[in-house]
């Protein structure tokens, strides 16, 4: 049975199976397939790695858990963990929240240094 659309043309019903997904579809104007996946781990910049290392060093130097840092910075605990592993890119606003939690500037947070004296 054909369905009539608002254009007035008939569109025959076609049932797709998983076997149809891998084949080319010359009769159909589109094909259904899995989207291309991005690489699991994309390249991380040196700045992101430095920030991740500094956040972890500062957190440990303060004796804080990831949850405590997240509460002090107004962030989610899982997000703080992803930042420390350099898995997530952060915005300037997030960097400011982290810096404020450590009572320092964003510039200080991004520079390599000895944080044990803070």
N, C-alpha and C positions, 0 to 999 in steps of 0.2 A: 504494500500500500504506500502511496506517495503522500507526503505532507505538502500542503500548499502554503507558501510563505507570503508575506505582504507584497512581494514583488510579482506574485502571481505565477511564478515558475514552480515546477514540481521538483522536489528533492527526494530521490529514492533513499529509503532507510538502509543503512549498511551496518552490520554488526562486526566490530573489530575483535580480534583475539590477540593474545600475546604473540602468536606466531606472525601476525601481520606487522608487528612493530619493527622487526628486523628487516623486512623486505621493502624494496622501493615501491612507491605508490604513484605510478605514472597517471593513473586515471583520476586520482584525487588531487585537488589543488594544494593540499598540505599533507605533511606526514607527522605522525606522532612518534617522538623519540625522547630519550633522556637528554636533558640539557648538558652542555659541556660543563664539567666541574673545574673550578679553580684549583690550583695546587693547594694541598693541605697546609703547608707552611710557606708563606710568602716571605720574600727577603725582608729582613728587619734592618732599619737604618742604625747607624752607630749611635745616633742621638737617642733613639728609642731604647737601645740596649743600656746606654748610660743611665737614662732615667729609671729604667727597671731596676738596675743594680743599686742606684742611689736610694730609691724608695725602700727597697728591702733592707739595705744597710741602716737607714735612718729608723725604720720601724723596729728592727732588732735592737738598735742602740737605745731606743726609748723603752724597750721591754714590752712592746705592744704586740698583740696578735693582729692578724689581718682584720678580724672583726672589730677590734678596738680602733684601728686606723680608719676603717670604713665608717664607723660611727662618728669619729672626730672630724672626718672630711665630708660627711654627708653623702657617701657613696655606698654601693652594694658590696658586700664582702666578696662575692665571686668576681666582681669587676676589679677589685684591688688585687686579687690573686692573678688575674689575667694580665694586669699591668705589670706586676712583678715578674711574670714569665715572658714579658714582651710579646704577648699574643694579641693585644688590643692597642690600637692607636687611640690617643686621647686628644681631647680638645684643649685649647688654652684655658678654658673655664675649669676643666678638671684638674689641670696642672696647678692652677691657682688654689683650688680647694685643698689639694695635697700639700702645697707649700704652706698654706695658712695653718693646716693641722700640725705641721712641724715648726711653725713660727719662723718661717724663712721666706725668701723671695723665690720666684720661679727660676730666675737666673742661677741662684745658689743650688737649686734642686737639679739643674741640668749640668752643673760643672762637677768634674771629678774632684774629689778631695777627701780629707780625713774627717769623717763625721763623728768619730768617737768622742771628740771634745765638746760637742754641742749639748 
